[in-house]
């Protein structure tokens, strides 16, 4: 019985849930639904890739690994209680009924996502996502500005952009940009 009391005394209390926390936009669920839809529909995608010092390569294809292609956007999902302490959240309703939700990292915090801005339709369908992702350690540096656009009526992805720089220790920086339109 003493062991049971000692075990329960060491447990962290469950934080209370608030209506605001429950109303957070679940980006991971949205992306999973979009990946499933895109894999089924296999839409044509016009994709351009630009890297520093090389001409832009543009292809049109329906053969896209959507899970891999949209993984960078899943990294921007902040709908996890463990991340709440790293961000301030502001929500604003625009005159047209759209909702802007902005997350900014708190000073001295070093999470992967430094900034996330979601624009949602009045019925909370994603219209636009903008985020800044930055990762750094002794061997590697990466900074990416990501943008995802969706059709305001359906909420389905219509295009995206990833613009970034990455650098490995003892090598030059690589600047790149990927644009895709569905």
Secondary structure as GFF3:
##gff-version 3
##sequence-region A 1 182
A	DSSP	alpha_helix	2	10	.	.	.	ID=ss1
A	DSSP	alpha_helix	19	22	.	.	.	ID=ss2
A	DSSP	alpha_helix	27	41	.	.	.	ID=ss3
A	DSSP	beta_strand	45	51	.	.	.	ID=ss4
A	DSSP	beta_strand	57	61	.	.	.	ID=ss5
A	DSSP	alpha_helix	66	69	.	.	.	ID=ss6
A	DSSP	alpha_helix	71	74	.	.	.	ID=ss7
A	DSSP	three_ten_helix	81	86	.	.	.	ID=ss8
A	DSSP	beta_strand	87	93	.	.	.	ID=ss9
A	DSSP	beta_strand	99	105	.	.	.	ID=ss10
A	DSSP	beta_strand	113	120	.	.	.	ID=ss11
A	DSSP	beta_strand	126	136	.	.	.	ID=ss12
A	DSSP	beta_strand	140	150	.	.	.	ID=ss13
A	DSSP	beta_strand	157	168	.	.	.	ID=ss14
A	DSSP	beta_strand	174	181	.	.	.	ID=ss15
###
